[in-house]
Amino acid sequence: MMTWTVYALLSAFFGALVAILGKIGVRGVDSNLAVAIRTLVIVFFAWGIVAVQGNAAEVTKISRHSLIFLFLSAIATGLSWMFYYKALQLGEASRVAPIDKFSVALAIIMAFVFLGEKPTLGNVLGGALVTAGVLVAALVK
């Protein structure tokens, strides 16, 4: 059985591929059109997985509360992707991707503020190091 850390590492790996493949794919293409194409592929891919798993009917069991927050999350995802692809189109992937990962530090702070998660030395120090890395990637040439 895979643990959350394995899934997180796989997410990081595929997230890195997003930067590289996206930078190549967005050349000569409007960044918003690129996001629309990417989103369409993801829709079919995700629903294909749900269909193979056989749990599409569970969509009717999702609470209104969850649906609202999934909807808001989707809007945030779309905005993130649109800004990310525009940044990739205008900048170097090796500088855009680290700055995008500042979201890690922001997510840590937001988890404390909005989810009531307790700060630990590990996540505070990790967030600070990510922030330092973002500043180095963004400012040091």
C-alpha angles and dihedrals in degrees: 000000000000119000128219090261092058090050090047092051091049088050090053092049094050090041088058090051089053090063095047098041092040093052090052093043097048094058108119092357127106105255094228091051088050090053091049091053091046091049093050091052091048092050092055092041095050095044089047090057091047090050093049090049089050096227102113090113089065088076088085090058095059112112122240089243092056092045091053092052093043088052092050090046089052091052090050090048092051093049091046092051093046093052091041094053091046089051090049090050092052102033144038116280090225089062101032096052096054092047089050088055089063079090085080092064092042091050090052091053092044091049089057094045103038105023098037093235114164119245115240129190089250099054095039092049091042091051090049091050092049089051091050090049091050091051091049092048092047101041110026115080 
